[in-house]
Amino acid sequence: EKGTFRHFMEKEIFEAPRAMMDTLADRLSVTPVLPELDRSVHGRPPVVAFVACGTSWHAALLGRAFLEQAGIPAFVEIASEFRYRKLLLPPGSWVIGISQSGETADTIGAMESARRAGFLTLGISNVPGSSLERECDLCLLTHAGPEIGVASTKAFQAQVALLMMLSLALGEGSPRTDLADALIRAPHRLELFLESLSPESLDARVERLRESRLVMFAGRGLDYPLALEGALKFKEITYRPADGYPGGELKHGPIALIEPGVTVIAPLVDRLLRAKEISNLREIRARGGYVLAVGPNVVKEGHGIWYDDRIELPDDPPWSGIYQAAGVLQLLAYRVASALGNDVDQPRNLAKSVTVE
Ligand code: F6R
């Protein structure tokens, strides 16, 4: 079943374009078509609260950014925290629960309390007929196909694509055809990019990460959820300490960790915040940290040298880089973990779906 791949995780990283394509298929032309959501019945949410765990929570953080672009206020909460909070959302709010498996107890519990409080509940799941689907008023399915590797990969890109589409569907006024167009092209762009990354081109990076005392991930705006996701993927399969930070927070504490031997991986796909991100990375380099920049046009930006190494992403329309950067972070974690001889598909202490609280 793994074909020419050594692990399910590796196979699933390369299946992300197909996962996105199948998730978008029939639902997106110039305008999104989501028959599950009837605007005349459900209207437009005054506020959205996302709840999720782990990688799905990172997808939700991106979903918040997309909805904000569409003019809809959005909040994101970790499901295990949300379910014990006082639900003081405005009447008519939607609560959107995201879960690849659709069986995560905390996410289902959070949706249950949202439903009891009278909010419209919308589930986003990758498994038809899942408990999440049964629990929610409405459900949108990602069609990423079965994900066997415990570390989530292609499901993440499929969730993000679906959230992008949802924000286009809920946006007010004329549809954002530029974003719809970029989204339609994104799976194929990701496919071309993943094919262009030769395994050897990552060898030296994998070696450096393996030798690093500490690996940190930093990003702002759209790059912040990517930094969190890069760190989660890295720590859960390499068993090495790794954390993701908002770039602007580094100087409030984490920068004390920077010294030679520390590597900071910086996803750089948020064009609006690029200059700010570069100035955070300069501070890291000045303290002896090694900066690996992952983004489009890295070589062209900033005065002087602000990175030690770069993985260039194609110069694609805004938002396409999210999928490519996610693919790079997944692959780096995968390669380091397999170089360490870890059981990549079944990392220690973890289960594919966490059905207990
Ligand atoms: C990380 C990972 C976990 C899951 C989390 C939620 O790679 O796989 O963090 O994302 O357990 O799982 P779902 O999305 O099934 O609710």
Residues whose N, C-alpha, C, O or C-beta is under 5 A from the ligand:
A	BS01	F6R	C53 G54 T55 S56 I98 S99 Q100 S101 G102 T104 V150 A151 S152 K352
